[in-house]
Amino acid sequence: MENRLREILKEQGRSQRWLADRLGVCDSTVRHWSRGTFNPSVVTVRKIAQLLSVSMDEIYLPSAEEK
């Protein structure tokens, strides 16, 4: 499923490694999520949203530029 994870990390000046460290997963796992190769669980998306101070919807809804 397509998501805005990479975009949100960039907007916040955070790296995929930063997110991986905080979630206790491998960098490659976050890279796969960012590319949409596979999706994190709902529980993990909730953790990501909390870490990035965004809603779960913001991660998966298209940005205003994409609409």
C-alpha positions as CSV (number, residue, x, y, z in Angstrom):
1,M,0.0,0.0,0.0
2,E,1.3,3.4,-0.9
3,N,2.1,5.7,2.0
4,R,3.7,9.0,2.9
5,L,6.3,7.7,5.4
6,R,9.3,8.7,3.4
7,E,7.8,12.2,2.8
8,I,6.9,12.7,6.4
9,L,10.4,11.6,7.6
10,K,12.0,14.1,5.2
11,E,9.7,16.9,6.2
12,Q,10.7,16.3,9.8
13,G,14.4,16.0,9.1
14,R,14.4,12.4,10.3
15,S,16.0,9.4,8.8
16,Q,14.7,5.9,8.2
17,R,17.5,4.7,10.6
18,W,16.1,7.1,13.3
19,L,12.7,5.5,13.0
20,A,14.1,1.9,12.8
21,D,16.1,2.5,16.0
22,R,13.1,3.8,17.9
23,L,10.9,0.9,16.7
24,G,13.6,-1.8,17.3
25,V,13.5,-3.0,13.7
26,C,16.1,-3.2,10.9
27,D,16.7,-0.2,8.6
28,S,15.7,-2.4,5.7
29,T,12.3,-3.0,7.3
30,V,11.6,0.7,7.4
31,R,12.9,1.0,3.8
32,H,10.5,-1.6,2.6
33,W,7.6,0.2,4.4
34,S,8.6,3.5,2.9
35,R,8.7,2.0,-0.6
36,G,5.4,0.2,-0.1
37,T,7.0,-3.2,-0.7
38,F,5.2,-4.4,2.4
39,N,3.2,-2.8,5.2
40,P,3.7,-2.5,8.9
41,S,1.0,-3.9,11.2
42,V,-1.7,-1.5,12.5
43,V,0.0,-1.6,15.9
44,T,3.3,-0.5,14.3
45,V,1.6,2.2,12.3
46,R,0.1,3.6,15.5
47,K,3.6,3.6,17.0
48,I,5.0,5.4,13.9
49,A,2.3,8.0,14.1
50,Q,3.0,8.6,17.7
51,L,6.8,9.0,17.1
52,L,6.2,11.4,14.2
53,S,3.3,13.2,15.9
54,V,1.0,12.6,13.0
55,S,-2.3,10.8,12.6
56,M,-2.4,7.3,11.1
57,D,-4.4,8.8,8.3
58,E,-1.7,11.2,7.4
59,I,0.7,8.3,6.8
60,Y,-1.6,6.7,4.3
61,L,-3.7,9.5,2.8
62,P,-2.2,11.3,-0.3
63,S,-0.7,14.7,0.4
64,A,-2.4,17.8,-0.9
65,E,0.0,17.9,-3.8
66,E,-1.0,14.4,-4.9
67,K,-4.7,15.1,-4.9
